[in-house]
Amino acid sequence: MTAITVEKQQAGPRAAAGPARVRRGRRRTRLIALLFVLPALLLLGALVVYPVLFSVGRSFFDASGTRFVGGGNYAEMFRDPATLKAIRNTVVWVVVAPALLTGLGLILAVLVEKVRWATAFKLLLFMPMAVSFLAAGIIFRLAYDADPDKGVLNAAVVSVHDAFKGTSTYPTARGRAGLLAQDRDGSYRTSATPGETVTLPMVGVLPGDLPRDAAPAARAAGTRAAPGDLRGVVYLDFTPGGGGKQGRVDPRESGLPGMRVEAVRDGRTVASTATAADGSFRFTGLHDGSYTVRLPAANFAPPYQGVSWLGPTLVTPAIIGAYLWIWTGFAMVLIGAGLSTLPRDTLEAARMDGANEWQIFRRITVPLLAPVLTVVFVTLVINVMKVFDLVYVIAPGPVQEDATVLATQMWLVSFGGGNDQGLGSALGVLLLLLVVPAMVFNVRRFRRSQR
């Protein structure tokens, strides 16, 4: 009994020392973990926490930072027309861009599964993600250029337009002053009667811009008209190298082919034709009397210049288009990853039950992908709220205010000429308040998915 008692007395201190040793081990482990995490915490505090707290505090002071104004900056923020336009444009971005991207990503992810070269196709669509927003902005600024010789989109639009509607051959031509009368609509006219030959001298066309089939107009000008006919010639009243006489067709002066000519009587067009290679035209079967020979304004219409992509009306949709080009691959890859985890036996069972592909897509694929689609949509919402580079680079200066969003407005107010960092800080706080709910929602989604 004595030995047993001694052993128990010796085991008591050892048992008591066990929990203490465990607690010391845990404290040591926590201390080591804290030492490893400390650099990251310091960086997080210096780069995130401190700027946020400083911006919140700065938003309660005036532009100089010396006078406390309370909520004055927040009240001014909602009175400023430029800020209200930035909020409106941000709402347009949040409503349109994430929905379009999620829809495009879903459609492409489903279609890519049926493509033989799926990996190469995904690579091509994902490749714009490797391009910085600054570089992408420069690319699309050039693509949207109003000059068809520079902007690829307007070059395509102009080509299609000219293929169906045509274009004027002589946009710079004008009638010789004193010899042809000009109407308000830009057309030129002169009077004539059947049986005579009239000349319509034009200037403003460079010899190098003449059509290749243009021929000298002198012979046509010397041709006499038959009774009941009305002849004439439209020519360039300019002699290369100098010389010649104004209003008279000289031997070296060229006709203007393809020019539309009309014979008008009592305000009504009775005949119409186009000039030949030497600029000549002829109206036959006219009744006696005086006619007006008119060159319609369509002959001198300026060439179609395409669409003003970066004008006040289309600048925001144009920038959203650039954003779609960059982020469609991102949405497609994430949704495609979710699509690869769907139970194939469910899809095959639906096909065996007679469901077509559209029914499978609408009733099975989309519902099963709802968690992934939600994560992609919310992630894109957070991203578009912070968009800055594309708007700042693509939108030209005159329409910068029409395209501005909260991020660009915050920069413009603070550093881009406004120099009011109090109001800019208030805009930053507003942007933070708008982004935080979406971030919290996304974090909760991730945690639920991990469980």
Legacy VTK file of the C-alpha trace (Angstrom):
# vtk DataFile Version 3.0
C-alpha trace
ASCII
DATASET POLYDATA
POINTS 451 float
0.000 0.000 0.000
2.847 2.336 0.822
4.469 1.799 -2.622
1.191 2.444 -4.412
0.671 5.643 -2.472
4.173 6.867 -3.330
3.633 6.171 -7.040
0.376 8.118 -7.013
2.041 11.032 -5.285
4.804 11.058 -7.959
2.329 10.764 -10.846
0.263 13.716 -9.554
2.855 16.444 -10.397
3.563 14.849 -13.776
-0.161 14.826 -14.642
-0.495 18.430 -13.509
2.479 19.459 -15.607
0.981 17.909 -18.788
-1.736 20.559 -19.499
0.679 23.373 -18.669
3.173 21.990 -21.180
0.405 21.805 -23.827
-0.617 25.424 -23.129
3.001 26.582 -23.443
3.300 24.702 -26.741
0.183 26.325 -28.081
1.369 29.804 -27.082
4.713 29.141 -28.764
2.944 27.962 -31.937
0.720 31.054 -31.989
3.707 33.319 -31.458
5.611 31.699 -34.342
2.528 31.990 -36.584
2.139 35.651 -35.616
5.777 36.333 -36.468
5.256 34.848 -39.935
2.005 36.746 -40.481
3.324 40.046 -39.074
4.977 41.294 -42.344
1.753 40.666 -44.247
-0.261 42.415 -41.523
2.080 45.408 -41.632
1.751 45.642 -45.412
-2.030 45.259 -45.181
-2.210 47.994 -42.590
0.077 50.342 -44.507
-1.432 49.775 -47.956
-5.114 49.144 -47.152
-6.226 49.957 -43.602
-4.380 53.255 -43.179
-5.404 54.674 -46.615
-9.045 53.733 -45.960
-9.064 55.361 -42.521
-7.202 58.411 -43.821
-9.665 58.801 -46.732
-12.640 58.561 -44.375
-11.136 61.247 -42.152
-10.089 63.446 -45.101
-13.616 63.365 -46.513
-14.801 65.504 -43.584
-12.450 68.399 -44.451
-12.460 71.020 -47.187
-10.208 71.142 -50.249
-7.292 72.609 -48.285
-7.616 69.992 -45.540
-7.613 72.599 -42.760
-11.323 73.318 -42.193
-13.734 70.689 -40.899
-16.899 70.614 -43.038
-18.613 67.503 -41.668
-20.890 65.974 -44.263
-20.533 68.933 -46.637
-18.501 66.952 -49.157
-21.092 64.169 -49.188
-23.880 66.699 -49.765
-21.883 68.393 -52.534
-21.229 65.022 -54.109
-24.921 64.528 -54.811
-25.414 68.108 -56.010
-22.584 68.082 -58.553
-23.913 67.273 -62.093
-20.637 65.608 -63.090
-20.771 63.310 -60.058
-24.416 62.448 -60.712
-23.478 61.550 -64.294
-20.627 59.388 -62.965
-23.069 57.570 -60.669
-25.487 57.072 -63.564
-22.725 55.684 -65.806
-21.544 53.400 -63.001
-25.090 52.030 -62.681
-25.116 51.392 -66.446
-21.817 49.541 -66.146
-23.034 47.432 -63.197
-26.307 46.524 -64.883
-25.009 45.840 -68.407
-21.400 44.619 -68.337
-21.574 41.760 -65.749
-24.835 40.430 -67.194
-23.471 40.444 -70.757
-20.187 38.877 -69.691
-21.855 36.143 -67.653
-24.224 35.344 -70.517
-21.441 35.315 -73.118
-19.217 33.222 -70.871
-21.997 30.694 -70.329
-22.839 30.407 -74.025
-19.200 30.113 -75.075
-18.400 27.587 -72.332
-21.252 25.353 -73.500
-20.360 25.712 -77.183
-16.636 25.146 -76.657
-17.383 21.694 -75.259
-18.626 20.749 -78.715
-15.623 22.189 -80.589
-12.811 19.883 -81.609
-10.043 22.395 -80.883
-11.540 23.510 -77.560
-8.218 24.228 -75.857
-6.960 26.468 -78.657
-10.294 28.283 -78.754
-10.189 28.898 -75.000
-6.632 30.155 -75.317
-7.605 32.672 -77.987
-10.521 33.984 -75.932
-8.489 34.143 -72.736
-5.497 35.832 -74.363
-6.849 39.424 -73.947
-6.599 38.918 -70.172
-2.819 39.082 -70.649
-3.140 42.596 -72.097
-3.058 45.450 -69.601
-6.038 47.796 -69.430
-3.790 50.637 -70.572
-2.668 48.768 -73.690
-6.220 47.591 -74.382
-7.435 51.174 -74.058
-4.901 52.371 -76.621
-5.862 49.536 -78.992
-9.558 50.365 -78.826
-8.936 54.108 -78.965
-7.374 53.484 -82.371
-10.054 50.980 -83.391
-12.802 53.506 -82.575
-11.068 56.383 -84.397
-13.530 58.456 -86.442
-11.196 58.538 -89.466
-11.936 55.453 -91.620
-8.282 55.425 -92.682
-7.267 54.831 -89.035
-10.212 53.268 -87.213
-10.852 49.683 -88.275
-14.495 49.735 -87.149
-15.344 52.837 -89.166
-13.428 51.435 -92.131
-15.708 48.374 -92.056
-18.859 50.478 -91.573
-17.927 52.810 -94.436
-17.156 49.882 -96.729
-20.558 48.300 -96.072
-22.347 51.639 -96.465
-20.630 52.473 -99.742
-21.280 48.963 -101.079
-25.056 49.415 -100.711
-25.598 53.159 -101.050
-22.571 54.267 -103.018
-20.684 57.508 -102.523
-20.272 60.782 -104.373
-17.383 60.914 -106.838
-16.687 64.629 -106.510
-17.121 65.698 -102.867
-14.804 68.711 -103.310
-16.200 69.945 -106.651
-18.033 73.262 -106.952
-19.427 75.244 -109.851
-17.458 78.028 -111.501
-18.621 81.250 -109.833
-20.556 83.541 -112.154
-21.273 80.783 -114.661
-23.374 78.386 -112.599
-25.975 79.320 -109.997
-25.977 77.475 -106.690
-29.150 76.536 -104.829
-29.519 76.360 -101.056
-29.346 72.579 -101.053
-25.879 72.660 -102.672
-26.944 71.813 -106.226
-25.840 73.836 -109.295
-27.996 74.876 -112.256
-28.118 76.737 -115.520
-30.846 77.396 -118.091
-31.055 75.818 -121.571
-33.476 74.988 -124.367
-33.681 71.922 -126.619
-31.403 72.138 -129.655
-28.433 73.666 -127.873
-25.314 72.371 -126.155
-24.552 73.742 -122.684
-21.324 73.636 -120.757
-21.174 73.293 -116.965
-17.691 74.275 -115.738
-16.580 72.858 -112.380
-13.560 73.572 -110.199
-12.177 72.200 -106.957
-11.216 68.760 -108.264
-7.530 67.899 -108.241
-6.334 66.380 -111.524
-5.025 63.405 -109.556
-8.523 62.767 -108.150
-10.133 62.403 -111.585
-11.494 58.938 -112.462
-9.173 56.833 -114.572
-11.621 56.733 -117.470
-11.937 60.536 -117.661
-11.481 61.797 -121.244
-10.963 65.267 -122.762
-14.202 67.239 -123.000
-13.397 69.447 -126.029
-14.961 67.172 -128.671
-18.184 66.735 -126.675
-18.452 70.497 -126.205
-18.243 71.036 -129.964
-21.014 68.544 -130.799
-24.242 70.220 -131.955
-27.552 69.050 -130.534
-30.315 67.769 -132.793
-33.750 69.407 -132.663
-35.595 68.240 -129.557
-32.356 67.151 -127.919
-30.502 68.896 -125.149
-26.786 68.214 -125.041
-24.142 69.349 -122.639
-20.825 68.637 -120.996
-19.670 68.780 -117.379
-15.939 69.413 -117.258
-13.110 70.503 -115.020
-12.453 74.117 -115.921
-8.761 73.874 -115.263
-5.875 73.419 -117.673
-2.895 71.492 -116.228
0.250 73.618 -116.472
-1.718 76.867 -116.814
-3.321 78.646 -119.708
-6.831 78.293 -121.059
-9.800 80.555 -120.566
-12.406 80.350 -117.804
-15.828 79.161 -118.950
-14.525 77.716 -122.228
-13.665 74.064 -122.809
-9.986 74.014 -123.727
-8.397 71.033 -125.530
-6.526 69.790 -122.450
-9.436 70.064 -120.027
-11.063 66.830 -118.841
-14.701 65.851 -118.596
-16.169 64.637 -115.307
-17.662 61.166 -115.858
-20.383 59.739 -113.641
-21.866 63.115 -112.739
-25.659 63.022 -112.279
-27.537 65.579 -114.427
-31.250 66.428 -114.373
-33.524 68.360 -116.706
-36.089 70.277 -114.663
-39.192 72.091 -115.886
-41.830 73.804 -113.752
-40.150 72.440 -110.620
-40.416 68.833 -111.802
-37.580 66.576 -112.967
-38.508 65.378 -116.461
-35.276 63.597 -117.376
-32.151 62.362 -115.657
-28.882 60.831 -116.838
-25.202 60.423 -115.972
-22.252 61.911 -117.822
-20.036 59.788 -120.060
-16.264 59.477 -119.829
-15.790 62.843 -121.563
-18.379 64.519 -119.315
-21.068 64.640 -122.008
-24.763 64.054 -121.477
-27.865 64.084 -123.683
-31.601 64.462 -123.107
-33.891 63.428 -125.977
-37.567 63.903 -126.733
-37.927 67.162 -124.857
-40.737 69.558 -125.682
-39.994 73.102 -126.686
-39.447 75.612 -123.936
-36.929 76.559 -121.299
-35.423 73.946 -118.980
-33.176 74.066 -115.976
-30.149 71.786 -116.242
-29.261 70.855 -112.677
-26.381 69.031 -111.015
-27.976 67.566 -107.830
-26.303 68.097 -104.484
-25.769 64.328 -104.200
-22.894 64.700 -106.681
-20.995 66.772 -104.120
-22.024 65.110 -100.876
-19.103 64.540 -98.511
-18.125 60.872 -98.165
-19.761 58.879 -95.412
-17.441 58.953 -92.409
-18.974 56.152 -90.375
-20.215 56.147 -86.787
-19.038 58.481 -84.043
-18.139 55.668 -81.660
-16.513 58.020 -79.168
-19.191 60.685 -79.349
-21.299 61.635 -76.297
-24.012 59.095 -77.167
-21.972 55.937 -77.826
-18.813 56.453 -75.783
-20.007 54.402 -72.767
-21.275 51.432 -74.860
-18.021 51.572 -76.847
-15.911 51.326 -73.681
-18.118 48.510 -72.368
-17.420 46.711 -75.660
-13.681 46.953 -74.983
-14.255 45.617 -71.467
-16.192 42.650 -72.871
-13.294 41.843 -75.205
-10.931 41.619 -72.236
-13.072 39.748 -69.715
-15.140 37.325 -71.814
-12.365 34.723 -71.670
-12.234 35.005 -67.875
-15.977 34.339 -67.543
-15.826 31.491 -70.070
-12.961 29.704 -68.305
-14.547 29.905 -64.836
-17.950 28.773 -66.079
-16.288 26.068 -68.175
-14.564 24.762 -65.027
-17.951 24.557 -63.317
-19.444 22.917 -66.378
-16.823 20.162 -66.299
-17.953 19.150 -62.795
-21.628 18.616 -63.739
-22.855 15.016 -63.357
-22.846 13.565 -66.866
-25.277 10.835 -65.943
-27.940 13.497 -65.287
-27.428 15.018 -68.727
-27.460 11.623 -70.417
-30.608 10.615 -68.545
-32.317 13.779 -69.783
-31.303 12.978 -73.364
-32.600 9.446 -73.038
-35.917 10.842 -71.769
-36.257 12.815 -75.013
-35.106 16.290 -73.905
-33.478 18.382 -76.618
-30.291 20.410 -76.118
-32.142 23.662 -75.427
-34.276 22.012 -72.732
-31.198 20.428 -71.161
-29.412 23.771 -71.197
-32.344 25.702 -69.698
-33.644 23.200 -67.174
-30.521 21.292 -66.100
-27.265 23.032 -67.051
-28.161 26.562 -65.934
-29.736 25.535 -62.571
-26.760 23.317 -61.714
-24.353 26.119 -62.671
-26.224 28.752 -60.642
-23.578 28.911 -57.838
-20.759 29.381 -60.353
-22.733 31.938 -62.351
-23.445 33.885 -59.172
-19.765 33.989 -58.199
-18.746 35.120 -61.688
-21.474 37.782 -61.790
-20.643 39.221 -58.359
-16.902 39.203 -59.111
-17.525 41.149 -62.299
-19.804 43.601 -60.447
-16.940 44.351 -58.048
-14.576 44.747 -60.979
-16.723 47.119 -63.032
-17.297 49.384 -60.043
-13.554 50.026 -59.990
-13.006 50.388 -63.739
-10.716 53.331 -64.445
-8.035 52.679 -67.070
-10.336 51.950 -70.007
-12.552 54.971 -69.388
-9.631 57.319 -68.893
-7.684 56.126 -71.953
-10.459 55.518 -74.506
-12.737 58.513 -73.885
-11.393 61.662 -75.634
-11.100 64.849 -73.608
-14.284 66.548 -74.932
-16.452 63.557 -73.940
-14.553 62.541 -70.803
-17.374 63.874 -68.646
-19.972 61.914 -70.644
-18.091 58.649 -70.056
-16.880 59.240 -66.505
-17.563 56.702 -63.755
-17.003 56.973 -60.017
-13.357 55.876 -60.169
-12.418 58.376 -62.898
-14.489 61.127 -61.278
-12.678 60.528 -57.996
-9.324 60.946 -59.748
-10.437 63.983 -61.759
-11.791 65.742 -58.685
-8.706 64.964 -56.587
-5.787 65.181 -59.020
-7.059 65.836 -62.570
-7.574 69.575 -62.182
-10.168 69.756 -59.410
-7.585 69.650 -56.585
-10.369 68.988 -54.068
-9.162 65.950 -52.186
-11.931 66.329 -49.617
-14.607 65.728 -52.262
-12.406 63.095 -53.908
-12.096 61.238 -50.592
-15.883 61.336 -50.197
-16.201 59.754 -53.659
-13.687 57.104 -52.624
-15.693 56.317 -49.492
-18.866 56.056 -51.591
-17.127 53.652 -53.958
-15.917 51.578 -50.973
-19.430 51.406 -49.533
-20.752 50.192 -52.884
-18.056 47.521 -53.294
-18.043 46.110 -49.736
-21.507 44.423 -49.871
-20.588 42.591 -53.067
-17.260 41.517 -51.537
-18.963 40.247 -48.374
-21.470 38.310 -50.467
-18.676 36.693 -52.467
-16.697 35.742 -49.353
-19.752 34.096 -47.824
-20.358 32.181 -51.029
-16.784 30.869 -50.968
-17.078 29.797 -47.336
-20.342 27.968 -47.959
-18.843 26.198 -50.966
-15.851 25.041 -48.871
-18.169 23.485 -46.314
LINES 1 452
451 0 1 2 3 4 5 6 7 8 9 10 11 12 13 14 15 16 17 18 19 20 21 22 23 24 25 26 27 28 29 30 31 32 33 34 35 36 37 38 39 40 41 42 43 44 45 46 47 48 49 50 51 52 53 54 55 56 57 58 59 60 61 62 63 64 65 66 67 68 69 70 71 72 73 74 75 76 77 78 79 80 81 82 83 84 85 86 87 88 89 90 91 92 93 94 95 96 97 98 99 100 101 102 103 104 105 106 107 108 109 110 111 112 113 114 115 116 117 118 119 120 121 122 123 124 125 126 127 128 129 130 131 132 133 134 135 136 137 138 139 140 141 142 143 144 145 146 147 148 149 150 151 152 153 154 155 156 157 158 159 160 161 162 163 164 165 166 167 168 169 170 171 172 173 174 175 176 177 178 179 180 181 182 183 184 185 186 187 188 189 190 191 192 193 194 195 196 197 198 199 200 201 202 203 204 205 206 207 208 209 210 211 212 213 214 215 216 217 218 219 220 221 222 223 224 225 226 227 228 229 230 231 232 233 234 235 236 237 238 239 240 241 242 243 244 245 246 247 248 249 250 251 252 253 254 255 256 257 258 259 260 261 262 263 264 265 266 267 268 269 270 271 272 273 274 275 276 277 278 279 280 281 282 283 284 285 286 287 288 289 290 291 292 293 294 295 296 297 298 299 300 301 302 303 304 305 306 307 308 309 310 311 312 313 314 315 316 317 318 319 320 321 322 323 324 325 326 327 328 329 330 331 332 333 334 335 336 337 338 339 340 341 342 343 344 345 346 347 348 349 350 351 352 353 354 355 356 357 358 359 360 361 362 363 364 365 366 367 368 369 370 371 372 373 374 375 376 377 378 379 380 381 382 383 384 385 386 387 388 389 390 391 392 393 394 395 396 397 398 399 400 401 402 403 404 405 406 407 408 409 410 411 412 413 414 415 416 417 418 419 420 421 422 423 424 425 426 427 428 429 430 431 432 433 434 435 436 437 438 439 440 441 442 443 444 445 446 447 448 449 450
